[in-house]
Amino acid sequence: MSRAFSLILFVLAVVLIGMLIGYATLPGEWYASLNKPSFTPPNWIFAPVWTVLYISIAIAGWRCWVRDRNSTAMKLWFVQMSLNFLWSPVFFGAQQPGMALVVVIAALAAVLTFIAAAWNSDRLAAVLFLPYAAWTAFATALTAGVVFMN
């Protein structure tokens, strides 16, 4: 498989899975009825932000995949991706903000640990995760706000 084709597969897989989970767990009346922190962005902002982040996440994962499929960074990439994809079904699908807070804290830890693991071997992959780490920290604050306000 060519490098370009594997990169396209990584990007498509991450973006499409993220989109499918997003569409399957759209915020509904339950979410609208919750008290939310004052810094909660409008719902429309999430899709474009996640699209850009998912592309960066995919590129970073692909770079680690090409370099060493069995590396610690690659394993952490899969862990954080699993936690990322789990958050919406837990929060919106199961309507369990407390459990979603546990998931997003674990995801943030995995993202930060990925950055540390990739930093020396693939600085670009680590840097591609920096906006994602910031957004995940923001998502942690939003989730915590919902938990504590409801």
Number of C-alpha atoms within 10 A of each C-alpha: 5 7 11 9 10 14 19 14 14 22 21 15 15 21 20 14 14 20 17 11 17 18 12 13 16 14 15 10 8 9 14 9 9 12 13 19 15 8 10 14 11 7 9 8 9 11 14 10 12 18 16 14 21 25 18 21 28 26 21 27 28 23 19 23 19 12 13 12 14 10 14 14 28 23 17 22 24 14 16 24 20 13 20 19 19 17 22 25 17 18 20 19 16 13 14 15 21 15 16 24 23 15 23 24 20 17 26 23 17 23 29 21 18 24 25 14 18 24 15 10 13 16 14 15 23 24 16 19 24 17 14 21 21 14 16 20 18 15 17 21 18 19 24 20 19 19 18 13 11 10
